[in-house]
Amino acid sequence: MLLQSHNNEISLLPALPAAWNNGEVRGLKARGAVEVAIRWHNHTLVEGQLLAVHTQMCHLRTDRPYHIVCNDQVISSTYDDGLQQFNMEAGKNYIITMQ
């Protein structure tokens, strides 16, 4: 409902129940040792946080491109056919917000 991690992709809020209009959750774990926090409003992702345990490429399945920031710097990413990709460094927190 809140997180899907499969085939080397992370999907945030893939099957959010209709009754959960607004909310937030912390401490979810995605494959690849990524800790996830999500906040949503009106069934739309407002902010996500990804904490990388290992340096790796992140493949984030989204409905639109998102703005990604780490340590107050915008992170370069590619977006193609619903898949946003960017490099994550171990121990760093990545903030995902709407563009």
ZAKE-453099 format. One record per atom (N, C-alpha, C, O, CB): residue number from 0; residue in one letter; atom name; x, y, z. Coordinates in steps of 0.001 Angstrom, whole numbers. Atoms other than C-alpha are relative to their C-alpha. Glycine has a CB too. Example, Ala and Ser with C-alpha at 12.3 -4.5 7.8 and 13.67 -1.06 7.14 Angstrom:
2
SITE,resi,resn,name,east,north,up
SITE,0,a,N,890,-1190,0
SITE,0,a,CA,12300,-4500,7800
SITE,0,a,C,900,1200,0
SITE,0,a,O,1936,1181,665
SITE,0,a,CB,-992,27,1246
SITE,1,s,N,-820,-1190,-60
SITE,1,s,CA,13670,-1060,7140
SITE,1,s,C,-770,1090,730
SITE,1,s,O,-261,2198,899
SITE,1,s,CB,414,462,-1415
//
This chain:
99
SITE,resi,resn,name,east,north,up
SITE,0,m,N,810,-1196,0
SITE,0,m,CA,0,0,0
SITE,0,m,C,856,1264,0
SITE,0,m,O,601,2195,-765
SITE,0,m,CB,-923,-4,1194
SITE,1,l,N,-790,-1219,-157
SITE,1,l,CA,2658,2511,1014
SITE,1,l,C,1322,-37,-761
SITE,1,l,O,1831,996,-1195
SITE,1,l,CB,271,241,1456
SITE,2,l,N,-1320,143,618
SITE,2,l,CA,5845,1134,-519
SITE,2,l,C,74,-1331,-721
SITE,2,l,O,-324,-2365,-184
SITE,2,l,CB,1129,110,1056
SITE,3,q,N,-303,1236,694
SITE,3,q,CA,6731,-1399,-3145
SITE,3,q,C,1450,72,-431
SITE,3,q,O,1906,1085,-961
SITE,3,q,CB,-951,-233,-1218
SITE,4,s,N,-1406,78,357
SITE,4,s,CA,10294,-2476,-3704
SITE,4,s,C,205,-1344,-700
SITE,4,s,O,262,-2395,-62
SITE,4,s,CB,936,152,1268
SITE,5,h,N,-44,1226,789
SITE,5,h,CA,10652,-4980,-6527
SITE,5,h,C,709,280,-1320
SITE,5,h,O,608,1385,-1853
SITE,5,h,CB,-1431,-557,-248
SITE,6,n,N,-707,-149,1280
SITE,6,n,CA,12782,-5535,-9656
SITE,6,n,C,917,1218,-23
SITE,6,n,O,1015,1909,-1037
SITE,6,n,CB,-1000,99,-1137
SITE,7,n,N,-956,-1099,-107
SITE,7,n,CA,15324,-2958,-8453
SITE,7,n,C,-666,1378,-129
SITE,7,n,O,-5,2352,-490
SITE,7,n,CB,1072,-151,-1065
SITE,8,e,N,722,-1272,30
SITE,8,e,CA,12631,-224,-8316
SITE,8,e,C,-690,237,1336
SITE,8,e,O,-1110,-703,2010
SITE,8,e,CB,-1031,21,-1152
SITE,9,i,N,745,-406,-1188
SITE,9,i,CA,11087,1688,-5424
SITE,9,i,C,-1210,794,-475
SITE,9,i,O,-1078,1735,-1258
SITE,9,i,CB,893,845,989
SITE,10,s,N,1228,-716,326
SITE,10,s,CA,7485,2817,-5753
SITE,10,s,C,-620,502,1296
SITE,10,s,O,-878,-282,2209
SITE,10,s,CB,-998,-908,-786
SITE,11,l,N,587,-608,-1186
SITE,11,l,CA,6038,5239,-3190
SITE,11,l,C,-1502,151,-183
SITE,11,l,O,-1955,663,-1206
SITE,11,l,CB,649,1365,292
SITE,12,l,N,1465,-69,-3
SITE,12,l,CA,2300,5020,-2389
SITE,12,l,C,-625,-697,-1213
SITE,12,l,O,-1463,-102,-1891
SITE,12,l,CB,-447,1452,37
SITE,13,p,N,537,672,1187
SITE,13,p,CA,1523,2409,-5075
SITE,13,p,C,-1469,-388,103
SITE,13,p,O,-2144,-500,-920
SITE,13,p,CB,798,-1221,-276
SITE,14,a,N,1398,437,-163
SITE,14,a,CA,-1855,1377,-3599
SITE,14,a,C,-591,611,1266
SITE,14,a,O,-1096,-103,2132
SITE,14,a,CB,-94,-1552,56
SITE,15,l,N,490,-712,-1174
SITE,15,l,CA,-2871,4003,-1062
SITE,15,l,C,-1515,-167,120
SITE,15,l,O,-2241,151,-822
SITE,15,l,CB,377,1497,-74
SITE,16,p,N,1453,166,-173
SITE,16,p,CA,-6333,3173,382
SITE,16,p,C,-735,1341,-85
SITE,16,p,O,-217,2369,350
SITE,16,p,CB,-300,-673,1351
SITE,17,a,N,805,-1213,171
SITE,17,a,CA,-9062,5705,-429
SITE,17,a,C,-262,705,1330
SITE,17,a,O,-355,1932,1369
SITE,17,a,CB,-1327,-343,-669
SITE,18,a,N,300,-581,-1315
SITE,18,a,CA,-9741,6238,3294
SITE,18,a,C,1199,739,600
SITE,18,a,O,1031,1505,1549
SITE,18,a,CB,-455,-1092,957
SITE,19,w,N,-1203,-641,-533
SITE,19,w,CA,-6144,7404,3897
SITE,19,w,C,332,1238,-827
SITE,19,w,O,1326,1249,-1553
SITE,19,w,CB,1198,-989,7
SITE,20,n,N,-139,-1217,780
SITE,20,n,CA,-6477,10875,2389
SITE,20,n,C,1325,716,283
SITE,20,n,O,2006,1148,-646
SITE,20,n,CB,-1163,928,285
SITE,21,n,N,-1232,-672,-419
SITE,21,n,CA,-3560,12388,4359
SITE,21,n,C,733,-894,990
SITE,21,n,O,114,-1680,1705
SITE,21,n,CB,-302,1396,631
SITE,22,g,N,-740,769,-991
SITE,22,g,CA,-777,10850,6376
SITE,22,g,C,1491,53,-216
SITE,22,g,O,1996,713,-1124
SITE,22,g,CB,-452,-1421,-12
SITE,23,e,N,-1448,137,127
SITE,23,e,CA,2845,10052,6894
SITE,23,e,C,447,-1255,711
SITE,23,e,O,-215,-1739,1630
SITE,23,e,CB,731,1234,567
SITE,24,v,N,-573,1200,-592
SITE,24,v,CA,4990,7079,7763
SITE,24,v,C,1516,112,-94
SITE,24,v,O,2050,697,-1036
SITE,24,v,CB,-521,-1298,-710
SITE,25,r,N,-1477,5,-35
SITE,25,r,CA,8664,6622,8687
SITE,25,r,C,482,-1392,326
SITE,25,r,O,-248,-2195,908
SITE,25,r,CB,551,1020,1041
SITE,26,g,N,-619,1263,-382
SITE,26,g,CA,10992,3685,9018
SITE,26,g,C,-283,-1171,-907
SITE,26,g,O,39,-2306,-556
SITE,26,g,CB,-424,-348,1338
SITE,27,l,N,201,1090,950
SITE,27,l,CA,9909,1663,5994
SITE,27,l,C,1347,-379,-603
SITE,27,l,O,2243,457,-715
SITE,27,l,CB,-1017,403,-1112
SITE,28,k,N,-1251,475,596
SITE,28,k,CA,12643,-450,4409
SITE,28,k,C,-260,-495,-1413
SITE,28,k,O,-1150,-1314,-1643
SITE,28,k,CB,633,-1122,858
SITE,29,a,N,67,452,1392
SITE,29,a,CA,13100,-892,663
SITE,29,a,C,1208,-893,-269
SITE,29,a,O,2225,-809,419
SITE,29,a,CB,-37,1217,-997
SITE,30,r,N,-1136,847,396
SITE,30,r,CA,15315,-3472,-996
SITE,30,r,C,1168,876,-395
SITE,30,r,O,991,1991,-886
SITE,30,r,CB,-384,-947,-1169
SITE,31,g,N,-1200,-779,258
SITE,31,g,CA,18873,-2331,-1428
SITE,31,g,C,422,795,1219
SITE,31,g,O,1284,1670,1137
SITE,31,g,CB,-220,928,-1170
SITE,32,a,N,-336,-657,-1271
SITE,32,a,CA,19005,-1197,2219
SITE,32,a,C,-247,1502,-69
SITE,32,a,O,645,2305,204
SITE,32,a,CB,1464,-270,370
SITE,33,v,N,411,-1400,52
SITE,33,v,CA,17116,2072,1727
SITE,33,v,C,-1116,203,1026
SITE,33,v,O,-2137,-483,987
SITE,33,v,CB,-473,406,-1446
SITE,34,e,N,1034,-335,-974
SITE,34,e,CA,15172,3562,4648
SITE,34,e,C,-872,1102,-593
SITE,34,e,O,-370,2066,-1171
SITE,34,e,CB,625,448,1366
SITE,35,v,N,945,-871,685
SITE,35,v,CA,12029,5375,3523
SITE,35,v,C,-964,665,981
SITE,35,v,O,-1468,24,1903
SITE,35,v,CB,-779,-790,-1043
SITE,36,a,N,1045,-742,-696
SITE,36,a,CA,9771,8067,4990
SITE,36,a,C,-855,662,-1083
SITE,36,a,O,-332,1131,-2094
SITE,36,a,CB,605,1070,1013
SITE,37,i,N,915,-543,1005
SITE,37,i,CA,6678,9307,3121
SITE,37,i,C,-1037,876,693
SITE,37,i,O,-1526,544,1773
SITE,37,i,CB,-691,-1142,-805
SITE,38,r,N,1091,-857,-475
SITE,38,r,CA,4220,12164,3652
SITE,38,r,C,-880,314,-1208
SITE,38,r,O,-377,670,-2275
SITE,38,r,CB,547,1328,683
SITE,39,w,N,916,-252,1099
SITE,39,w,CA,1099,12597,1519
SITE,39,w,C,-1180,849,450
SITE,39,w,O,-1524,882,1631
SITE,39,w,CB,-493,-1311,-586
SITE,40,h,N,1166,-854,-233
SITE,40,h,CA,-1866,14992,1237
SITE,40,h,C,-921,-150,-1214
SITE,40,h,O,-462,-95,-2355
SITE,40,h,CB,420,1517,228
SITE,41,n,N,970,220,1082
SITE,41,n,CA,-5050,14433,-813
SITE,41,n,C,452,-1107,-957
SITE,41,n,O,364,-968,-2177
SITE,41,n,CB,-221,1299,-782
SITE,42,h,N,-451,1183,748
SITE,42,h,CA,-3665,11053,-1941
SITE,42,h,C,1182,260,-923
SITE,42,h,O,1431,-521,-1841
SITE,42,h,CB,-1132,-539,-809
SITE,43,t,N,-1147,-355,838
SITE,43,t,CA,-607,12750,-3472
SITE,43,t,C,1253,115,846
SITE,43,t,O,1230,699,1929
SITE,43,t,CB,-258,1317,-750
SITE,44,l,N,-1275,-100,-701
SITE,44,l,CA,3006,12411,-2415
SITE,44,l,C,410,1459,132
SITE,44,l,O,499,2180,-862
SITE,44,l,CB,1090,-802,-734
SITE,45,v,N,-470,-1356,-272
SITE,45,v,CA,4137,15657,-776
SITE,45,v,C,1508,-18,183
SITE,45,v,O,2223,843,-330
SITE,45,v,CB,-695,591,1252
SITE,46,e,N,-1436,116,-244
SITE,46,e,CA,7554,14524,394
SITE,46,e,C,366,-1448,304
SITE,46,e,O,-368,-2167,982
SITE,46,e,CB,432,918,1161
SITE,47,g,N,-573,1290,-324
SITE,47,g,CA,9625,11389,510
SITE,47,g,C,1437,209,427
SITE,47,g,O,2096,1144,-27
SITE,47,g,CB,-92,-975,-1197
SITE,48,q,N,-1402,-33,-398
SITE,48,q,CA,12947,10769,2200
SITE,48,q,C,569,-1399,-161
SITE,48,q,O,-9,-2381,306
SITE,48,q,CB,168,513,1467
SITE,49,l,N,-682,1266,207
SITE,49,l,CA,15337,8032,1163
SITE,49,l,C,1385,99,620
SITE,49,l,O,2171,976,260
SITE,49,l,CB,84,-359,-1512
SITE,50,l,N,-1317,52,-628
SITE,50,l,CA,18335,7189,3334
SITE,50,l,C,714,-1233,-529
SITE,50,l,O,277,-2361,-302
SITE,50,l,CB,-105,-31,1566
SITE,51,a,N,-748,1094,612
SITE,51,a,CA,20893,5085,1489
SITE,51,a,C,996,-598,992
SITE,51,a,O,1794,122,1592
SITE,51,a,CB,733,490,-1258
SITE,52,v,N,-991,691,-833
SITE,52,v,CA,22827,2491,3478
SITE,52,v,C,1235,-310,-839
SITE,52,v,O,2355,-321,-329
SITE,52,v,CB,-593,-1308,609
SITE,53,h,N,-1089,298,930
SITE,53,h,CA,24939,1631,419
SITE,53,h,C,-22,1003,-1150
SITE,53,h,O,-1080,1533,-1489
SITE,53,h,CB,-112,-1455,-539
SITE,54,t,N,-55,-802,1212
SITE,54,t,CA,26120,3697,-2538
SITE,54,t,C,-595,-839,-1123
SITE,54,t,O,-194,-1983,-1335
SITE,54,t,CB,1469,454,-332
SITE,55,q,N,700,751,1037
SITE,55,q,CA,23866,2688,-5414
SITE,55,q,C,-803,938,-898
SITE,55,q,O,-1001,2111,-580
SITE,55,q,CB,-921,-1053,630
SITE,56,m,N,913,-722,885
SITE,56,m,CA,21697,3812,-8309
SITE,56,m,C,-1407,-243,533
SITE,56,m,O,-1781,-1378,826
SITE,56,m,CB,142,-467,-1514
SITE,57,c,N,1381,108,-444
SITE,57,c,CA,18130,4539,-7207
SITE,57,c,C,-911,62,-1219
SITE,57,c,O,-760,932,-2077
SITE,57,c,CB,-351,1122,1019
SITE,58,h,N,1000,56,1068
SITE,58,h,CA,15280,3621,-9560
SITE,58,h,C,-1346,222,678
SITE,58,h,O,-1892,-687,1304
SITE,58,h,CB,45,-1384,-801
SITE,59,l,N,1218,-401,-688
SITE,59,l,CA,12192,5441,-8323
SITE,59,l,C,-1160,72,-993
SITE,59,l,O,-1151,894,-1910
SITE,59,l,CB,197,1360,708
SITE,60,r,N,1181,33,881
SITE,60,r,CA,8853,4612,-10008
SITE,60,r,C,-978,1069,479
SITE,60,r,O,-1457,1011,1612
SITE,60,r,CB,-682,-1429,-6
SITE,61,t,N,861,-1115,-384
SITE,61,t,CA,6717,7773,-10003
SITE,61,t,C,-969,355,-1128
SITE,61,t,O,-775,-50,-2274
SITE,61,t,CB,847,1223,375
SITE,62,d,N,976,-429,996
SITE,62,d,CA,3741,9307,-11796
SITE,62,d,C,425,1286,-711
SITE,62,d,O,-189,1690,-1699
SITE,62,d,CB,-1353,200,656
SITE,63,r,N,-520,-1239,590
SITE,63,r,CA,5732,12464,-12590
SITE,63,r,C,1435,189,505
SITE,63,r,O,1815,-442,1491
SITE,63,r,CB,-910,1249,370
SITE,64,p,N,-1341,-272,-516
SITE,64,p,CA,9311,13773,-12212
SITE,64,p,C,-81,744,1339
SITE,64,p,O,-943,1602,1530
SITE,64,p,CB,817,824,-1025
SITE,65,y,N,-73,-663,-1294
SITE,65,y,CA,10179,14851,-8688
SITE,65,y,C,1335,724,147
SITE,65,y,O,2316,407,-526
SITE,65,y,CB,-190,-1015,1140
SITE,66,h,N,-1176,-795,-342
SITE,66,h,CA,12696,17340,-7309
SITE,66,h,C,744,-779,1090
SITE,66,h,O,138,-1166,2090
SITE,66,h,CB,-394,1471,483
SITE,67,i,N,-779,778,-959
SITE,67,i,CA,15515,15550,-5438
SITE,67,i,C,1142,864,523
SITE,67,i,O,1911,1435,-251
SITE,67,i,CB,545,-1310,-648
SITE,68,v,N,-1015,-835,-646
SITE,68,v,CA,17770,17336,-2933
SITE,68,v,C,733,-836,1055
SITE,68,v,O,128,-1644,1759
SITE,68,v,CB,-647,1273,648
SITE,69,c,N,-824,618,-1040
SITE,69,c,CA,20622,16094,-748
SITE,69,c,C,993,1048,478
SITE,69,c,O,1720,1636,-322
SITE,69,c,CB,738,-1290,-529
SITE,70,n,N,-910,-1001,-579
SITE,70,n,CA,22552,18375,1616
SITE,70,n,C,-151,1360,-686
SITE,70,n,O,843,2011,-1009
SITE,70,n,CB,1456,-480,-110
SITE,71,d,N,329,-1292,618
SITE,71,d,CA,20834,21448,95
SITE,71,d,C,466,137,-1441
SITE,71,d,O,528,1247,-1968
SITE,71,d,CB,596,1104,805
SITE,72,q,N,-398,-40,1407
SITE,72,q,CA,22025,20512,-3394
SITE,72,q,C,-986,-819,-822
SITE,72,q,O,-1364,-1923,-431
SITE,72,q,CB,1450,-533,-188
SITE,73,v,N,880,718,904
SITE,73,v,CA,19744,19518,-6258
SITE,73,v,C,778,-1148,-635
SITE,73,v,O,1902,-972,-1105
SITE,73,v,CB,-581,948,-1084
SITE,74,i,N,-637,1189,539
SITE,74,i,CA,20542,16006,-7435
SITE,74,i,C,-449,-193,-1445
SITE,74,i,O,-1640,-134,-1752
SITE,74,i,CB,-335,-1248,858
SITE,75,s,N,290,260,1400
SITE,75,s,CA,20756,15325,-11145
SITE,75,s,C,-660,-1372,-133
SITE,75,s,O,-212,-2354,458
SITE,75,s,CB,1292,77,-855
SITE,76,s,N,686,1269,210
SITE,76,s,CA,18340,12640,-12274
SITE,76,s,C,-541,-54,-1413
SITE,76,s,O,-643,969,-2091
SITE,76,s,CB,-1136,-193,1024
SITE,77,t,N,659,174,1285
SITE,77,t,CA,16795,11218,-15411
SITE,77,t,C,-1409,-511,274
SITE,77,t,O,-1652,-1198,1266
SITE,77,t,CB,799,-983,-930
SITE,78,y,N,1377,463,-115
SITE,78,y,CA,13090,10587,-15909
SITE,78,y,C,-444,-494,-1364
SITE,78,y,O,-440,252,-2343
SITE,78,y,CB,-942,1129,527
SITE,79,d,N,435,582,1257
SITE,79,d,CA,11828,8243,-18582
SITE,79,d,C,-1075,-1037,271
SITE,79,d,O,-845,-2002,1000
SITE,79,d,CB,1188,-628,-759
SITE,80,d,N,1099,960,-69
SITE,80,d,CA,8489,6443,-18821
SITE,80,d,C,-334,-407,1439
SITE,80,d,O,-512,-1588,1736
SITE,80,d,CB,344,-1234,-813
SITE,81,g,N,396,254,-1383
SITE,81,g,CA,7677,6776,-15113
SITE,81,g,C,1115,-460,924
SITE,81,g,O,858,-788,2083
SITE,81,g,CB,-1062,-1007,15
SITE,82,l,N,-1120,447,-829
SITE,82,l,CA,11137,5839,-13848
SITE,82,l,C,1013,1134,145
SITE,82,l,O,1620,1569,-834
SITE,82,l,CB,674,-1262,-610
SITE,83,q,N,-980,-1042,-300
SITE,83,q,CA,13301,8483,-12171
SITE,83,q,C,1221,-679,598
SITE,83,q,O,1101,-1481,1524
SITE,83,q,CB,-585,1089,976
SITE,84,q,N,-1231,656,-440
SITE,84,q,CA,16932,7470,-11663
SITE,84,q,C,1033,1028,430
SITE,84,q,O,1197,2075,-197
SITE,84,q,CB,568,-885,-1116
SITE,85,f,N,-1066,-873,-491
SITE,85,f,CA,19724,9046,-9652
SITE,85,f,C,940,-819,873
SITE,85,f,O,570,-1875,1387
SITE,85,f,CB,-581,1212,794
SITE,86,n,N,-998,663,-836
SITE,86,n,CA,22874,8062,-7785
SITE,86,n,C,-189,382,1450
SITE,86,n,O,-407,1551,1771
SITE,86,n,CB,1416,351,-458
SITE,87,m,N,80,-228,-1440
SITE,87,m,CA,22691,7676,-4009
SITE,87,m,C,1335,-396,627
SITE,87,m,O,1921,-1420,276
SITE,87,m,CB,-1184,-806,639
SITE,88,e,N,-1221,310,-737
SITE,88,e,CA,25716,7794,-1716
SITE,88,e,C,-359,-523,1380
SITE,88,e,O,-1320,-65,1999
SITE,88,e,CB,913,1243,109
SITE,89,a,N,242,617,-1303
SITE,89,a,CA,25882,5707,1436
SITE,89,a,C,-34,1053,1104
SITE,89,a,O,811,1946,1153
SITE,89,a,CB,1079,-1049,303
SITE,90,g,N,104,-869,-1160
SITE,90,g,CA,24753,7512,4587
SITE,90,g,C,-651,1344,-264
SITE,90,g,O,-786,2152,655
SITE,90,g,CB,1334,223,553
SITE,91,k,N,605,-1289,320
SITE,91,k,CA,23091,10401,2767
SITE,91,k,C,-1520,-118,-112
SITE,91,k,O,-2054,-1147,-526
SITE,91,k,CB,583,553,-1305
SITE,92,n,N,1448,-70,19
SITE,92,n,CA,19443,11438,3018
SITE,92,n,C,-447,808,-1219
SITE,92,n,O,10,1932,-1427
SITE,92,n,CB,-540,628,1311
SITE,93,y,N,492,-634,1219
SITE,93,y,CA,17617,12305,-216
SITE,93,y,C,-1462,380,192
SITE,93,y,O,-2290,-459,547
SITE,93,y,CB,170,-940,-1227
SITE,94,i,N,1339,-535,-165
SITE,94,i,CA,14506,14490,-97
SITE,94,i,C,-664,89,-1368
SITE,94,i,O,-130,701,-2293
SITE,94,i,CB,34,1387,696
SITE,95,i,N,741,15,1255
SITE,95,i,CA,11930,13945,-2835
SITE,95,i,C,-1235,873,191
SITE,95,i,O,-2044,603,1079
SITE,95,i,CB,-390,-1465,-428
SITE,96,t,N,1166,-871,-73
SITE,96,t,CA,9368,16735,-3390
SITE,96,t,C,-536,243,-1409
SITE,96,t,O,150,4,-2403
SITE,96,t,CB,355,1344,696
SITE,97,m,N,605,-294,1301
SITE,97,m,CA,6983,17752,-6161
SITE,97,m,C,734,1161,-662
SITE,97,m,O,1211,2069,19
SITE,97,m,CB,-1508,329,154
SITE,98,q,N,-647,-1086,745
SITE,98,q,CA,8453,19968,-8892
SITE,98,q,C,-984,1105,-245
SITE,98,q,O,-638,2115,-858
SITE,98,q,CB,575,-501,-1330
//
